[in-house]
Amino acid sequence: METKRKFTQDFYEIQRKQWQKSLFLLIILFVFYFFLAGFVLFIFMVSLGLFIPGFSLFTGSTWSDFLLINLILSISVAAFHFYDARFHGAQFIRKRLSAEPPDTDDVYHKKFINTVDEMRIAAGLPRVTPYIISAFAINSMALMEADKSPSIIVTEGLLAEFTRDELQAVIAHELAHIIRGDSFYITLVCSLANSFERLRQMSEPQEATQSQIGEAQDTGGGNPLVYAASSISSVLMHLLSTLISRQRELMADATAVELNRNPAALARAVYKAHVSHSFIGDFSLSYSPLFIVPPRSKNISDGWLSRIFNSHPPLMKRVGQLAKMVPASPKKIIQEVLEIREKREQARFVLHSKEETAKGKPKIPSSMDVVNPEEEGVWCVRSPKGKWLGPYTLEKLLSLRFFTSRIWTKNIQEGIEAAASEFPQIRNGLRNLYHKKPVNPDRYNKCPRCQTLLIDTFYEGVAIKSCPSCGGKLVDSALISRIIARKEVAFSDYLVQKAADFRENFLENPVGMRKINMEKSQDIYCPLCGSKMQPRPFTYHYIVPINKCFWCHKTWFDTDELEVLQLLIENR
């Protein structure tokens, strides 16, 4: 109780004194803009003397006007910049990092919410808002919002990789930054630096598009003066953040141990984050003081130059300090990391392919194998060039890019030609698509390949729809990163070999990739909204063709495709 009372008192005391740090930064901004605006104004007034006869800068009245204009301009710009960073900086950072509130239906996210509440109560904080970044990297950060309420942000990779005690230790570390007042200052500094970064990017020359190559066009070279000023100011803000955050990372580690009473867990968490992929996007360098591990953590040394330009201490210095609190050696901490990783690998549930478990490995049924009479193509349509095309099924007809309700259409079975809107089947199909329903209601929630009713299930803690016949999976596109990051299941030798064959025969073989793209070109339709699903690669790093619905944002994985994708990424 004494520890909790001390933390609560310190937190509110820091809340009352944060205006002093804000005033310090505001003064720095004013001094910076005073010299910057003074330099620009001086050049401008000297230039006026070249064109206006009798105008001279070296008179008493001119100098008074110069100083007054410079003072007003500096105060205005500094106040606006400070206001924008203070009240919109944290929100902009969250938006830039794509941080979203946790999903209360997700098991991993629910554990994160509960852990934040547990540690918040232990620290005596009134409110802490959790956020999650959908990224494979392992990292975390704390922000101070505009209403002075703190928030903690972690990545999907961290939730998937860390044990419960390691997650508690990381949250305790971020809460320590909040309690000590580091989060307020670092959030403000990074928000100020972010404004300069945006200004610098606007002044950089833009790349010419393919259509502009060889053409004499202006590529927007930007203002060199603006580029130089914004670059200098960005370095200044970075130095301001490194001056306080390098040693305070060590102090936050110590405060986290007071909260969590588990230095070994924090040491393991810091080690995992350092040696794993921790880079989040192409803007992490601007926000590196906020993270528990900087993007380029492997190159940090303890030299004097590193102390100036790095916001975090070296890995082994942090692990060594925490290991002394156990007490243990850093080697033992690293050995614990390896042992826990090995135990988690052994505890993974082995997943088998649908083809592997079926006797004789029968051919997976496909919607292309059997075509029901009512699904045969009976519709022809006159193209914009005046040619009759078809016959098409009703789903295929409505998915044509040039299709409109007024296009001339023919029903072969009935032998009728008319505008598309004249056919009740087409009107009903369009009405269903408008309400995000399949054109044929009988296809709702059925496998687009074998027309088996889909069942609701969970895969790696994520709610999905699965086909019990062919093993296909319908997944929300926004949730795929969660599945990829988590490692609850292991894969049978058959699936491992299938992934290896796919890599060899398709990913490393352009001819084979064209072949699988042709197979993927067979039309399938979303079982929820009825829109035509488009064959697209998963990402440009992992060119695994999958079917995506851009209307309801679902992704269809055929038999073993999701498992093969997981294996390719895990074995990258």
SVG drawing of the C-alpha trace seen along z (x, -y; Angstrom):
<svg xmlns="http://www.w3.org/2000/svg" viewBox="-39 -58 72 102">
<polyline fill="none" stroke="black" stroke-width="0.4" points="0.0,0.0 2.9,-2.3 4.3,-1.8 1.0,-2.4 0.4,-5.6 3.9,-6.9 3.2,-6.3 -0.2,-7.9 1.2,-11.0 4.2,-11.2 1.9,-10.9 -0.5,-13.8 2.5,-15.9 4.0,-15.4 0.7,-16.3 0.8,-19.6 4.4,-20.3 4.1,-19.4 3.5,-23.0 7.0,-23.8 8.4,-21.3 5.9,-22.7 7.2,-26.2 10.8,-25.1 10.0,-23.6 7.9,-26.7 10.9,-28.9 13.2,-26.8 10.7,-27.0 10.5,-30.7 14.3,-31.1 14.6,-28.8 12.0,-30.7 13.4,-34.0 16.7,-33.3 15.2,-31.5 12.6,-34.1 15.2,-36.9 17.6,-35.4 14.8,-35.1 13.5,-38.6 17.1,-40.0 17.7,-38.5 14.3,-39.8 15.0,-43.4 18.5,-43.4 16.9,-42.3 14.5,-45.2 17.4,-47.6 18.5,-46.5 15.2,-47.5 13.9,-50.4 16.1,-53.6 16.9,-55.1 15.8,-52.1 18.5,-51.1 18.4,-48.5 21.0,-50.2 18.8,-52.9 17.3,-53.0 13.6,-53.0 14.2,-50.2 15.9,-48.0 13.1,-48.7 10.5,-47.6 12.7,-44.6 12.8,-43.4 9.1,-44.1 8.1,-42.1 10.5,-39.3 9.2,-39.1 5.5,-39.0 6.2,-36.4 8.3,-34.2 5.8,-34.2 2.9,-33.5 4.6,-30.6 6.0,-29.1 2.6,-29.3 0.8,-27.7 3.5,-24.9 3.3,-24.2 -0.5,-24.2 -0.7,-21.8 1.9,-19.4 0.3,-19.5 -3.3,-18.9 -3.0,-17.0 0.4,-15.3 -0.5,-12.1 -3.6,-11.6 -1.5,-12.1 1.2,-9.6 -1.5,-7.0 -3.0,-7.5 0.4,-7.4 1.2,-4.1 -2.3,-2.7 -3.0,-2.1 -6.5,-0.8 -8.5,0.0 -8.3,3.7 -10.9,6.2 -12.8,7.4 -13.8,10.6 -10.1,11.5 -8.5,13.7 -5.1,12.0 -6.5,8.5 -8.7,9.3 -5.6,10.5 -3.9,7.2 -6.9,5.2 -7.0,7.1 -3.2,6.8 -3.3,3.1 -6.0,2.7 -4.1,4.9 -0.9,2.9 -2.8,-0.4 -4.5,0.4 -1.1,1.4 0.4,-1.9 -2.6,-3.9 -3.4,-5.5 -7.0,-6.6 -7.2,-5.7 -5.0,-4.2 -6.2,-3.6 -4.9,-0.5 -4.1,-0.5 -2.7,2.2 -0.7,1.8 -1.3,4.5 2.4,5.3 4.6,8.4 7.3,6.4 7.8,6.6 7.6,3.2 5.6,0.9 5.2,-2.7 3.4,-5.1 1.7,-8.4 0.2,-11.3 -3.1,-12.3 -4.4,-15.9 -6.7,-15.4 -3.6,-14.4 -4.8,-10.8 -2.1,-8.2 -2.3,-5.5 -0.2,-2.3 0.4,-0.9 1.7,2.6 2.1,4.5 0.5,7.8 3.9,9.4 4.5,8.5 1.1,10.0 1.9,13.2 5.5,13.6 5.4,12.6 4.2,14.7 1.8,13.2 4.6,12.2 6.6,10.6 3.5,8.7 3.0,7.4 6.7,6.3 6.4,4.4 3.2,2.6 4.9,1.8 7.8,0.3 5.5,-1.9 3.5,-2.9 6.9,-3.8 7.4,-6.3 3.9,-7.7 4.5,-7.9 7.8,-9.6 6.5,-12.2 8.7,-10.9 5.7,-10.2 4.4,-13.7 7.7,-15.3 8.7,-12.7 5.2,-12.8 5.5,-16.5 9.0,-16.5 8.2,-13.8 5.1,-15.7 7.2,-18.8 9.7,-16.9 7.0,-15.3 5.8,-18.7 9.3,-19.5 9.5,-16.1 6.3,-16.8 7.6,-20.2 10.9,-18.6 9.1,-16.0 7.0,-18.6 10.2,-20.4 11.8,-17.2 11.7,-16.6 9.0,-14.2 9.7,-11.2 8.5,-11.3 5.8,-8.8 6.3,-6.4 4.3,-8.8 6.6,-11.6 9.9,-9.8 11.5,-11.6 9.2,-14.6 10.4,-18.1 8.3,-18.6 8.9,-20.2 9.5,-17.5 9.0,-19.9 12.5,-20.4 11.3,-22.3 12.9,-25.2 16.4,-24.5 16.1,-27.1 13.0,-25.4 14.6,-22.0 17.7,-23.1 15.8,-24.8 13.4,-21.8 16.3,-19.4 18.2,-21.4 15.1,-21.7 14.4,-18.0 17.9,-17.3 17.4,-19.8 14.2,-18.0 15.9,-14.6 18.7,-15.9 16.2,-17.2 14.6,-13.8 17.9,-11.9 19.1,-14.2 16.5,-12.8 15.5,-9.4 18.8,-7.4 19.3,-7.2 15.6,-7.4 15.1,-4.1 17.3,-2.5 15.3,-4.4 12.0,-3.3 13.3,0.3 14.0,0.0 10.6,-1.6 8.9,1.1 10.6,3.7 9.1,1.9 5.7,2.2 5.9,5.7 8.5,7.3 9.7,9.4 13.1,8.2 13.7,11.5 10.5,11.1 11.4,7.5 14.9,8.6 13.6,11.4 11.1,9.0 13.8,6.4 16.1,9.1 13.3,10.5 12.4,7.1 16.0,6.2 17.0,9.4 13.6,9.6 12.3,7.4 11.3,4.1 11.0,1.7 7.5,0.4 7.1,-1.3 9.3,-3.9 8.7,-6.5 10.0,-4.7 13.2,-6.8 11.2,-9.9 9.4,-8.2 12.2,-6.0 12.4,-7.8 8.8,-6.6 9.4,-2.9 10.7,-0.5 13.3,0.7 14.5,-1.7 14.4,-0.5 18.1,-0.2 18.7,1.4 21.4,3.8 23.8,1.0 23.7,-0.8 27.0,-1.0 28.1,-2.8 30.5,-5.2 30.2,-9.0 28.9,-9.4 26.3,-6.8 25.2,-8.5 24.5,-11.7 22.6,-10.2 20.8,-7.2 17.8,-7.5 18.3,-4.1 21.1,-2.4 22.8,0.7 21.0,4.1 23.4,5.8 23.5,2.7 19.8,2.9 19.8,6.7 22.8,6.6 21.1,4.1 17.9,6.1 19.8,9.4 21.5,8.0 18.1,7.4 17.2,11.1 20.2,11.8 21.4,13.7 23.8,13.4 22.8,12.0 23.7,15.4 21.1,17.1 18.5,14.6 19.2,15.4 19.2,19.1 15.7,18.7 14.5,17.0 15.7,20.0 14.1,22.5 10.8,20.7 10.9,20.6 11.6,24.3 8.8,25.1 6.3,23.0 7.4,24.8 6.8,28.2 3.4,27.1 2.1,26.1 -0.8,28.1 0.1,30.0 -2.2,29.1 -2.8,31.6 -4.0,30.9 -7.5,31.8 -5.9,33.8 -3.6,35.6 -6.3,36.8 -8.7,38.0 -8.2,41.7 -6.7,42.0 -6.4,38.3 -9.5,37.7 -9.7,34.7 -11.1,31.7 -14.5,30.9 -14.6,27.7 -17.4,25.5 -15.9,25.9 -16.4,29.7 -20.2,29.7 -22.5,27.0 -26.1,27.2 -28.6,26.5 -29.9,23.4 -26.3,22.1 -25.6,22.5 -24.9,19.3 -28.1,18.1 -27.3,14.4 -25.7,12.6 -24.9,8.9 -24.1,6.5 -20.7,4.9 -20.0,1.1 -18.5,2.1 -21.8,3.7 -20.7,7.3 -22.7,10.0 -20.8,11.6 -21.6,14.6 -23.3,16.7 -22.8,15.8 -24.3,16.8 -26.2,14.0 -23.4,13.5 -20.8,13.2 -23.1,10.8 -23.5,8.4 -19.8,8.5 -18.8,7.3 -17.1,3.9 -19.2,2.4 -22.5,3.7 -25.2,1.1 -29.0,1.5 -29.6,0.0 -27.3,2.3 -29.0,4.5 -29.3,8.0 -30.5,11.4 -32.0,14.3 -31.2,17.4 -33.7,19.7 -36.6,17.3 -35.4,15.9 -36.0,12.3 -33.9,9.3 -34.3,6.1 -32.6,3.6 -31.1,5.3 -33.5,3.5 -36.5,5.1 -35.5,8.6 -36.8,9.3 -33.9,11.7 -31.4,8.9 -33.3,6.4 -33.4,8.8 -29.7,9.6 -28.8,5.9 -31.0,5.3 -29.2,8.1 -25.8,6.7 -26.9,3.3 -27.8,4.8 -24.5,6.8 -26.1,10.1 -25.3,12.8 -27.1,12.6 -28.4,16.1 -29.6,16.2 -29.0,20.0 -25.3,19.3 -25.2,17.2 -22.6,18.4 -21.6,21.3 -18.1,22.2 -17.4,20.5 -15.7,23.7 -17.8,26.7 -21.0,24.9 -20.9,26.5 -22.3,24.5 -19.5,22.6 -19.1,23.0 -18.0,20.5 -14.7,21.4 -11.5,20.0 -8.0,20.2 -5.1,18.9 -7.6,17.1 -9.3,15.3 -12.9,15.9 -13.1,17.2 -15.5,19.1 -14.3,22.5 -15.6,25.1 -15.8,28.6 -15.6,30.2 -12.6,28.7 -10.9,26.9 -11.2,23.4 -11.2,20.4 -13.0,17.0 -11.1,14.4 -11.6,10.7 -8.7,9.1 -7.9,6.8 -7.4,9.9 -4.9,11.8 -1.9,10.1 -3.0,11.5 -3.0,15.1 0.4,14.6 1.9,13.2 0.6,15.9 2.1,19.4 -0.4,21.6 -0.3,24.3 2.5,26.2 2.3,27.9 2.6,31.5 5.5,32.7 3.0,32.9 2.2,29.2 5.9,28.3 6.7,30.1 3.8,28.5 5.1,25.1 8.6,26.0 7.2,27.3 5.2,24.1 8.2,21.9 10.3,24.0 7.7,24.5 5.9,21.1 7.6,18.4 11.0,19.1 9.6,20.0 7.9,17.2 6.3,19.7 4.8,21.6 3.6,18.4 1.8,17.5 0.2,20.9 -1.2,20.5 -2.4,17.1 -4.4,18.6 -5.9,21.1 -6.8,18.3 -8.5,16.4 -11.5,18.8 -14.3,16.6 -15.5,17.1 -18.0,14.9 -18.0,13.7 -20.3,16.0 -21.3,13.0 -21.9,10.1 -22.0,11.8 -19.4,9.6 -16.8,11.1 -13.6,11.8 -10.4,10.6 -7.2,12.7 -4.4,10.7 -1.1,11.5 -1.0,11.4 1.7,8.8 4.5,7.9 6.9,9.6 5.0,12.8 3.4,13.2 0.9,15.9 -2.2,15.5 -5.4,15.3 -8.9,14.1 -10.0,10.8 -13.4,9.2 -13.0,5.4 -16.6,4.8 -16.9,6.4 -13.1,6.8 -12.9,10.6 -10.2,12.9 -10.8,16.5 -8.0,19.0 -8.4,22.3 -7.3,25.6 -4.0,25.2 -3.3,21.7 -3.4,20.0 -1.1,22.7 1.3,22.5 1.4,18.7 2.2,19.0 5.0,21.5 6.5,19.2 6.5,16.2 7.7,18.2 10.6,19.7 11.6,16.5"/>
</svg>
